């Protein structure tokens, strides 16, 4: 029986007008000037409203060559629903205003069996309330237009360090299949009193410059592919990277796979430039994970 996840954030976080959405995505992808590469096996991209992060996200998705990819693993953080596990989608179709993406129900069953109770299931209500994976869907629908592809949505909860490693090891074998692709959803620093995070270092200049140094330090560590170094960075600076758990799981996947995949960040932006304690901002960064040949 078909179980459809509706694009619940269309019309608010991004336009629900198919013509306008398609046109916006095409424009942002074109403006990156990037060329598609068959060696790109995954991306890290933001998930804010498109008016904030759409052009930045394009720097991740413009790298994708859809030709030989038949399955996309989506890893996103949970903003509203608490779970200490990774949870799989119970939907069979993810709708977008510009085309539907079928869920790989067989792969969901395989992962559940592989995890032997380690994976939870999210019901449709939880799935539709969460925006972190939905904000990747229109880009994926656009890039994979005309190609047969299925999605494997994995909501990454408040997962412990040990379980980040465990999930990464369980999923690592899927990195070695070139038909699989990985779309990891994360915004970077959420700065301001409304986010309960107001650390900054005056040695770096204005607050927004301090935030950028903080984020770029984290991005450099992610590029090393070392999940333990990333964990140390998070403990030291407490940077409010909302997709830290999905990123950590992905780093463990790359570490334990047979493929040599290297992450490179390509674009960085802040929603606004903070200069005083009343200001606030969210940072966005886009990266491509490329097979080293």
N, C-alpha and C positions, 0 to 999 in steps of 0.2 A: 504494500500500500504506500502510495506517495505521501511523503511528509515534507511540506514545503516551509523552509525558513524564509520569511518575508524580509525585504530590505527595509528594516524598521527605522533606519536613520536617513533614508532618502527623503528629500523634502525639507530636511533641517541641517544635517551635517554636510550634505552635498545635494545638488539638484536632482529632482526626480524626473526632470524632462530628458527623455532619452537623447534627443538631438543635441541639446545643450551639453549634456554630460559627455557624450561621445566627442563633441567638438572640443570641449575643455581638455579632455584627456589627450586627444591627438595633438593639440597645441603644446601642452606641457611636455609631452614625450618628444616632440620634434625640437623644441627649444633647448633640450639638453645637449643636442649635437652628438649624442652617443650612438655607437653602432652595436647591433645585436651580436652576441658571441655564444656559440654552442658550448663553450667551456664554463659559462656562468651557471652554477648549480643551485644558487640560492640568493636571497636578498634579505637585508634588514631595512625596513622602511617604517615611517611614522604612521600614526592612525588618528590624527586630529581632523577637524573639519577641513574640507578641501580649500577653503578660502585662506586657511592658515598654512597647511602642510602639503597641499596638492602638488605645487610645482617642485617642492623638495623631494617628495615621494617618487616623482617621475625619474629622478636620477638613479633609482634602484630598478624600476620596472623597464626602463628603456634598454637595459642590457640584455633582456631575455630574448633568446632565439627559441620560439615555440615549436620548431620543426619536429624534434624527436622526443618531446616531453609529453607524457600521457597522464601524469599524476602530480598533484601539488599538495604537499604537506603544509598546512597553515598552522603556525604556532603563535598564539596570542595570549596576553595576560588577562586575568579576570579582574574587572574593576568593581563589580557589585556583588558577586556571588563568592562566598568563601568556600574553598575546598583545599585541603592539603595535598591533593592529588592532581594528576592530569586527567581531564575529562574529555571524552569523545562526543561528537555530535550524534544525536539520534535522528537528525533530518536526513532526507534522501535527496533533496534539491536545495541549493542556495540560489535564491532569485536575486537578480540585479535589474535595474531599469534598462540595461543594454544587453541582456542575455542571461540565461540561467547556467549555473555550474552544477552538474550532478555530483553528489557525494559518492565516494568509492565505498559503498556499503560492505563489500567483501574485504577490503583492506581494514576497515573499522573492526570487523569480526576477527580478522587475523591478529591485529594488535591487541585486542581484548584477550584472546587466547594466549598470545605471547606473554602478556603481562600477568596473567593468572591472578586477577583481582586487583592488580595495581592501578588499573585505569578505571575511573568512574565514567558515568554517562551524564550529559547535561540534557535536561528536557528543553523543549522548544521555547518555553518562556524565558529561561536563562540564556539560551542561545541568542534569541532576538534582542534581549536587553543589552547584550555585550556588543560594543562597537569595534573592539580592537582588531578582529578579523574581518568584519564587514567592510571596513575602510580600505582593505586591500582588494576586495572582490571586484569593483568596477574596473580597476586597473588590470586585474588578471583577465576579466572578461574581454577587455579591449585588446590586450596583447595576444590572447589565445583565440581571438575571433577566427572562426573557420577551422579550428583544430579540435579534435576530440580529446578532451582532458577532463579528469575528475579531481575533486578536492577531498583532502583528508583533514578536517578541522580538529585541532587539538587545543583545548583551553588549558593553559598552564596555570595552576593555582598557586597558593602560597607554599611552594615546594621547598623542603629543607635542602641543605647542601648535599647531603647523602643521596636524597632522592633525585636531585638534579642530575647527579652522576649516574644513578641507576637508570633513569629514563633515557639519558643520553646513550648509555651502553646498549639498552634494549633497542633503540631506534637506529643505531649507527649503521647497521647492515643496509638500511634503505638508501644511505648516501651513495653506496657503491653501485647502485643501479642507475645508469644515466637517463633512464626514462622518468626518474623521480626528481622533483624540484622542491625547494623549501622557501617559504615566504614567512619571515619572522617579523612580528609586529612589535614595535617599541617606539615611544617618544623618549626624549632624554630629559635633562634637568627640568623639574617643575619648581620654579623659584618664586618665593613670596610668602607672606604671612598666611595667605589662604591655603598654601600647600604645607604649612608648618616647616618650611625650609628657607632660612635666610642667611646661610653661611656665605661669606665672600672674603676675598683677600685683597686688601687695598694695594698690595704690591703689584697687582696686575692691572691697576687703573680703575675705571668705572666698574660698577657691579656687573654689567653685562659682559665686560671683558674678563672678569674673574670667572663668571659662569662658563664662558667659552673655553678658558684654560682647563677648568674642571672637566667639561664634557670631552674636550679633545684628548685629555690624559686618559680618560676611560676608553675613547675610541681607539687610541694607540694600543692600549692593552688588549682590547677585543681583537685587533688586527694580528696580535701575536698568536692568537688561537689558544691561549692558556686560560682555562676556566678557573684555575686556582688563583692566578694573578688577578683576574677580574673580581673574584670574591674578596681578595685582600683589599683591592681598590675600593669596593663598595663598603667594606667595614671601616676603612680609614676615613673616607669622605662622606659616607651616607648619601651619596648622590641619588636623587629621587628619579631614577630611571625606571619607568613603570613596567617596561618589558624585560627587567633584569633576569627574571626566571626563565622565560623563553630563550633569551640570548644565552644564558648559562647552559640550558639543555642542549641548544644547538652547538655550542662550543664543545661540550662533551661528546656529541654525535660525531663531530669532525675529528676530534682527538682519537676516537676509538674506531673510526672507519679505515678502510684500506686505502681510500683515495686521499690524495694530497690536495686539499681545498684551502685557499687563502682568502681571507676577508679583506676588502679594501673599501674604506669610506670615500665617497665621491662628492657629497654635498652636506652642508650644515647651515642651519638657519635658526633664528629665535623669533618667537611670535611678536616680541617687542623688546626694546633695549632698556633694561632696568638701570636707573641712575640713583634712585633713592628707595628707602624702606617701604614706601607706599606702593611701589611698582610691583608687577609680577610678570612672569613670562614662562613659556614652555619652549624647550629646544627640540629641534627635529634634525635627524641625521639619516642619510641613506647610504647603504653599502651594497656591494656585490660580492658574493662568495664564488671565487673562480677556481676551476681545476687547474693545478700547475702541471704543465706537460713537460 
